[in-house]
Amino acid sequence: MWTCIICEFEIGPGGDLEERMCEECLVQEYCEHETTEYQPAEAENNAPESLSCVECGKDLPVPEPDFGV
């Protein structure tokens, strides 16, 4: 039995790199994150701002604002 090389989820036997990644990590690894969803910070709910990919669900880094535009 192998574990996913990224999240350590237990998966079946595998040899090459793609076979040693679980399905969720594979999708996130090869997703181009073209459609994202921004959630602003909510102080009243103690929720930080976030950016996530709609296609694969991965949390992405929130870009710094560009005030020079």
PAMAR-92157 format. One record per atom (N, C-alpha, C): x, y, z; atom name. Coordinates in steps of 0.001 Angstrom, whole numbers, padded with zeros to 6 digits. Example, Ala and Ser with C-alpha at 12.3 -4.5 7.8 and 13.67 -1.06 7.14 Angstrom:
<timars>
@c1=013190 | c2=-005690 | c3=007800 | atom=N
@c1=012300 | c2=-004500 | c3=007800 | atom=CA
@c1=013200 | c2=-003300 | c3=007800 | atom=C
@c1=012850 | c2=-002250 | c3=007080 | atom=N
@c1=013670 | c2=-001060 | c3=007140 | atom=CA
@c1=012900 | c2=000030 | c3=007870 | atom=C
</timars>
This chain:
<timars>
@c1=000834 | c2=-001175 | c3=000000 | atom=N
@c1=000000 | c2=000000 | c3=000000 | atom=CA
@c1=000885 | c2=001246 | c3=000000 | atom=C
@c1=000521 | c2=002229 | c3=-000808 | atom=N
@c1=001242 | c2=003497 | c3=-000867 | atom=CA
@c1=000402 | c2=004585 | c3=-000213 | atom=C
@c1=001055 | c2=005659 | c3=000153 | atom=N
@c1=000321 | c2=006839 | c3=000585 | atom=CA
@c1=000609 | c2=007946 | c3=-000423 | atom=C
@c1=-000339 | c2=008838 | c3=-000579 | atom=N
@c1=-000178 | c2=009959 | c3=-001493 | atom=CA
@c1=001056 | c2=010759 | c3=-001077 | atom=C
@c1=001876 | c2=011121 | c3=-002042 | atom=N
@c1=003118 | c2=011832 | c3=-001720 | atom=CA
@c1=002879 | c2=013278 | c3=-001289 | atom=C
@c1=001644 | c2=013773 | c3=-001443 | atom=N
@c1=001348 | c2=015149 | c3=-001047 | atom=CA
@c1=000573 | c2=015190 | c3=000274 | atom=C
@c1=-000549 | c2=014483 | c3=000334 | atom=N
@c1=-001408 | c2=014587 | c3=001527 | atom=CA
@c1=-001308 | c2=013364 | c3=002442 | atom=C
@c1=-000582 | c2=012342 | c3=002025 | atom=N
@c1=-000365 | c2=011116 | c3=002787 | atom=CA
@c1=-001627 | c2=010287 | c3=002976 | atom=C
@c1=-002624 | c2=010505 | c3=002101 | atom=N
@c1=-003825 | c2=009677 | c3=002093 | atom=CA
@c1=-003447 | c2=008292 | c3=001582 | atom=C
@c1=-003967 | c2=007248 | c3=002181 | atom=N
@c1=-003616 | c2=005881 | c3=001791 | atom=CA
@c1=-004279 | c2=005515 | c3=000460 | atom=C
@c1=-003457 | c2=005111 | c3=-000502 | atom=N
@c1=-003946 | c2=004710 | c3=-001819 | atom=CA
@c1=-003361 | c2=003356 | c3=-002171 | atom=C
@c1=-003793 | c2=002802 | c3=-003273 | atom=N
@c1=-003324 | c2=001491 | c3=-003696 | atom=CA
@c1=-001887 | c2=001504 | c3=-004178 | atom=C
@c1=-001404 | c2=000357 | c3=-004658 | atom=N
@c1=-000028 | c2=000278 | c3=-005143 | atom=CA
@c1=000156 | c2=001141 | c3=-006385 | atom=C
@c1=001332 | c2=001678 | c3=-006555 | atom=N
@c1=001630 | c2=002499 | c3=-007716 | atom=CA
@c1=003120 | c2=002631 | c3=-007904 | atom=C
@c1=003518 | c2=002915 | c3=-009121 | atom=N
@c1=004936 | c2=002996 | c3=-009407 | atom=CA
@c1=005386 | c2=004398 | c3=-009762 | atom=C
@c1=004805 | c2=004972 | c3=-010823 | atom=N
@c1=005265 | c2=006295 | c3=-011221 | atom=CA
@c1=004620 | c2=007376 | c3=-010370 | atom=C
@c1=005068 | c2=008608 | c3=-010558 | atom=N
@c1=004656 | c2=009720 | c3=-009706 | atom=CA
@c1=003150 | c2=009917 | c3=-009695 | atom=C
@c1=002498 | c2=009917 | c3=-010862 | atom=N
@c1=001064 | c2=010158 | c3=-010907 | atom=CA
@c1=000267 | c2=009070 | c3=-010206 | atom=C
@c1=000776 | c2=007859 | c3=-010204 | atom=N
@c1=000076 | c2=006779 | c3=-009522 | atom=CA
@c1=000258 | c2=006853 | c3=-008014 | atom=C
@c1=001183 | c2=007675 | c3=-007544 | atom=N
@c1=001409 | c2=007806 | c3=-006113 | atom=CA
@c1=000799 | c2=009083 | c3=-005557 | atom=C
@c1=-000151 | c2=009656 | c3=-006308 | atom=N
@c1=-000890 | c2=010814 | c3=-005836 | atom=CA
@c1=-002366 | c2=010456 | c3=-005831 | atom=C
@c1=-003093 | c2=010874 | c3=-004785 | atom=N
@c1=-004526 | c2=010607 | c3=-004737 | atom=CA
@c1=-005219 | c2=011477 | c3=-005792 | atom=C
@c1=-006448 | c2=011150 | c3=-006108 | atom=N
@c1=-007176 | c2=011861 | c3=-007164 | atom=CA
@c1=-007291 | c2=013358 | c3=-006884 | atom=C
@c1=-007590 | c2=013720 | c3=-005653 | atom=N
@c1=-007748 | c2=015138 | c3=-005308 | atom=CA
@c1=-006441 | c2=015907 | c3=-005519 | atom=C
@c1=-005324 | c2=015332 | c3=-005111 | atom=N
@c1=-004031 | c2=016003 | c3=-005288 | atom=CA
@c1=-003642 | c2=016067 | c3=-006763 | atom=C
@c1=-003975 | c2=015051 | c3=-007536 | atom=N
@c1=-003711 | c2=015070 | c3=-008971 | atom=CA
@c1=-004461 | c2=016215 | c3=-009645 | atom=C
@c1=-005738 | c2=016368 | c3=-009314 | atom=N
@c1=-006548 | c2=017433 | c3=-009904 | atom=CA
@c1=-005941 | c2=018788 | c3=-009541 | atom=C
@c1=-005579 | c2=018979 | c3=-008281 | atom=N
@c1=-005008 | c2=020252 | c3=-007849 | atom=CA
@c1=-003643 | c2=020504 | c3=-008487 | atom=C
@c1=-002858 | c2=019453 | c3=-008675 | atom=N
@c1=-001521 | c2=019587 | c3=-009247 | atom=CA
@c1=-001572 | c2=020080 | c3=-010686 | atom=C
@c1=-002530 | c2=019597 | c3=-011469 | atom=N
@c1=-002583 | c2=019911 | c3=-012895 | atom=CA
@c1=-003646 | c2=020945 | c3=-013260 | atom=C
@c1=-004409 | c2=021418 | c3=-012287 | atom=N
@c1=-005424 | c2=022441 | c3=-012539 | atom=CA
@c1=-004726 | c2=023779 | c3=-012796 | atom=C
@c1=-005249 | c2=024558 | c3=-013740 | atom=N
@c1=-004654 | c2=025856 | c3=-014045 | atom=CA
@c1=-005301 | c2=026994 | c3=-013257 | atom=C
@c1=-006259 | c2=026681 | c3=-012401 | atom=N
@c1=-006911 | c2=027647 | c3=-011501 | atom=CA
@c1=-007401 | c2=028884 | c3=-012263 | atom=C
@c1=-008102 | c2=028651 | c3=-013370 | atom=N
@c1=-008578 | c2=029761 | c3=-014200 | atom=CA
@c1=-009802 | c2=030458 | c3=-013605 | atom=C
@c1=-010629 | c2=029738 | c3=-012866 | atom=N
@c1=-011813 | c2=030330 | c3=-012253 | atom=CA
@c1=-011624 | c2=030318 | c3=-010744 | atom=C
@c1=-011542 | c2=031513 | c3=-010157 | atom=N
@c1=-011310 | c2=031604 | c3=-008717 | atom=CA
@c1=-012447 | c2=032361 | c3=-008054 | atom=C
@c1=-012536 | c2=032172 | c3=-006751 | atom=N
@c1=-013555 | c2=032847 | c3=-005960 | atom=CA
@c1=-012877 | c2=033524 | c3=-004777 | atom=C
@c1=-013091 | c2=034833 | c3=-004661 | atom=N
@c1=-012506 | c2=035619 | c3=-003575 | atom=CA
@c1=-013530 | c2=035808 | c3=-002468 | atom=C
@c1=-013102 | c2=035594 | c3=-001235 | atom=N
@c1=-013952 | c2=035829 | c3=-000068 | atom=CA
@c1=-013271 | c2=036878 | c3=000794 | atom=C
@c1=-013846 | c2=038076 | c3=000900 | atom=N
@c1=-013212 | c2=039103 | c3=001737 | atom=CA
@c1=-013243 | c2=038713 | c3=003214 | atom=C
@c1=-012366 | c2=039326 | c3=003970 | atom=N
@c1=-012315 | c2=039063 | c3=005412 | atom=CA
@c1=-013619 | c2=039488 | c3=006077 | atom=C
@c1=-014033 | c2=038734 | c3=007084 | atom=N
@c1=-015233 | c2=039050 | c3=007857 | atom=CA
@c1=-014845 | c2=039109 | c3=009331 | atom=C
@c1=-014606 | c2=040319 | c3=009815 | atom=N
@c1=-014151 | c2=040492 | c3=011197 | atom=CA
@c1=-015169 | c2=039974 | c3=012204 | atom=C
@c1=-016464 | c2=040194 | c3=011922 | atom=N
@c1=-017497 | c2=039762 | c3=012868 | atom=CA
@c1=-017572 | c2=038235 | c3=013007 | atom=C
@c1=-017092 | c2=037501 | c3=011995 | atom=N
@c1=-017077 | c2=036025 | c3=012050 | atom=CA
@c1=-015678 | c2=035468 | c3=012247 | atom=C
@c1=-014699 | c2=036363 | c3=012432 | atom=N
@c1=-013308 | c2=035979 | c3=012604 | atom=CA
@c1=-012821 | c2=035127 | c3=011421 | atom=C
@c1=-013244 | c2=035485 | c3=010202 | atom=N
@c1=-012863 | c2=034753 | c3=008994 | atom=CA
@c1=-011883 | c2=035594 | c3=008180 | atom=C
@c1=-010706 | c2=035044 | c3=007878 | atom=N
@c1=-009739 | c2=035795 | c3=007076 | atom=CA
@c1=-010161 | c2=035826 | c3=005609 | atom=C
@c1=-009563 | c2=036730 | c3=004828 | atom=N
@c1=-009847 | c2=036740 | c3=003398 | atom=CA
@c1=-009250 | c2=035483 | c3=002775 | atom=C
@c1=-009859 | c2=035032 | c3=001692 | atom=N
@c1=-009364 | c2=033830 | c3=001049 | atom=CA
@c1=-009629 | c2=033873 | c3=-000448 | atom=C
@c1=-008878 | c2=033067 | c3=-001163 | atom=N
@c1=-009032 | c2=032907 | c3=-002599 | atom=CA
@c1=-008959 | c2=031416 | c3=-002875 | atom=C
@c1=-009943 | c2=030878 | c3=-003584 | atom=N
@c1=-009923 | c2=029442 | c3=-003869 | atom=CA
@c1=-010294 | c2=029193 | c3=-005323 | atom=C
@c1=-009825 | c2=028078 | c3=-005843 | atom=N
@c1=-010110 | c2=027668 | c3=-007210 | atom=CA
@c1=-011476 | c2=026984 | c3=-007241 | atom=C
@c1=-012328 | c2=027414 | c3=-008166 | atom=N
@c1=-013668 | c2=026841 | c3=-008283 | atom=CA
@c1=-013596 | c2=025416 | c3=-008824 | atom=C
@c1=-012654 | c2=025148 | c3=-009752 | atom=N
@c1=-012568 | c2=023825 | c3=-010378 | atom=CA
@c1=-012065 | c2=022729 | c3=-009431 | atom=C
@c1=-010972 | c2=023017 | c3=-008696 | atom=N
@c1=-010368 | c2=021947 | c3=-007882 | atom=CA
@c1=-010515 | c2=022153 | c3=-006383 | atom=C
@c1=-010923 | c2=023351 | c3=-005961 | atom=N
@c1=-011137 | c2=023603 | c3=-004536 | atom=CA
@c1=-009900 | c2=023983 | c3=-003751 | atom=C
@c1=-008757 | c2=024120 | c3=-004419 | atom=N
@c1=-007522 | c2=024429 | c3=-003709 | atom=CA
@c1=-007532 | c2=025867 | c3=-003199 | atom=C
@c1=-007041 | c2=026053 | c3=-001958 | atom=N
@c1=-006865 | c2=027398 | c3=-001421 | atom=CA
@c1=-005623 | c2=027997 | c3=-002066 | atom=C
@c1=-005767 | c2=029204 | c3=-002606 | atom=N
@c1=-004677 | c2=029872 | c3=-003304 | atom=CA
@c1=-004214 | c2=031072 | c3=-002507 | atom=C
@c1=-002967 | c2=031513 | c3=-002732 | atom=N
@c1=-002516 | c2=032720 | c3=-002034 | atom=CA
@c1=-003278 | c2=033939 | c3=-002544 | atom=C
@c1=-003637 | c2=034817 | c3=-001629 | atom=N
@c1=-004351 | c2=036044 | c3=-001987 | atom=CA
@c1=-003310 | c2=037036 | c3=-002497 | atom=C
@c1=-003474 | c2=037539 | c3=-003739 | atom=N
@c1=-002487 | c2=038479 | c3=-004262 | atom=CA
@c1=-002533 | c2=039815 | c3=-003543 | atom=C
@c1=-001394 | c2=040476 | c3=-003482 | atom=N
@c1=-001321 | c2=041797 | c3=-002875 | atom=CA
@c1=-002018 | c2=042793 | c3=-003790 | atom=C
@c1=-002698 | c2=043781 | c3=-003218 | atom=N
@c1=-003364 | c2=044789 | c3=-004062 | atom=CA
@c1=-002337 | c2=045612 | c3=-004845 | atom=C
@c1=-002690 | c2=045985 | c3=-006070 | atom=N
@c1=-001817 | c2=046778 | c3=-006913 | atom=CA
@c1=-002383 | c2=048200 | c3=-006963 | atom=C
@c1=-001835 | c2=049054 | c3=-006112 | atom=N
@c1=-002332 | c2=050429 | c3=-006003 | atom=CA
@c1=-001799 | c2=051328 | c3=-007103 | atom=C
@c1=-000863 | c2=050830 | c3=-007926 | atom=N
@c1=-000261 | c2=051632 | c3=-008965 | atom=CA
@c1=-001074 | c2=051683 | c3=-010240 | atom=C
@c1=-002228 | c2=051058 | c3=-010265 | atom=N
@c1=-003035 | c2=051008 | c3=-011482 | atom=CA
@c1=-003857 | c2=052255 | c3=-011643 | atom=C
</timars>
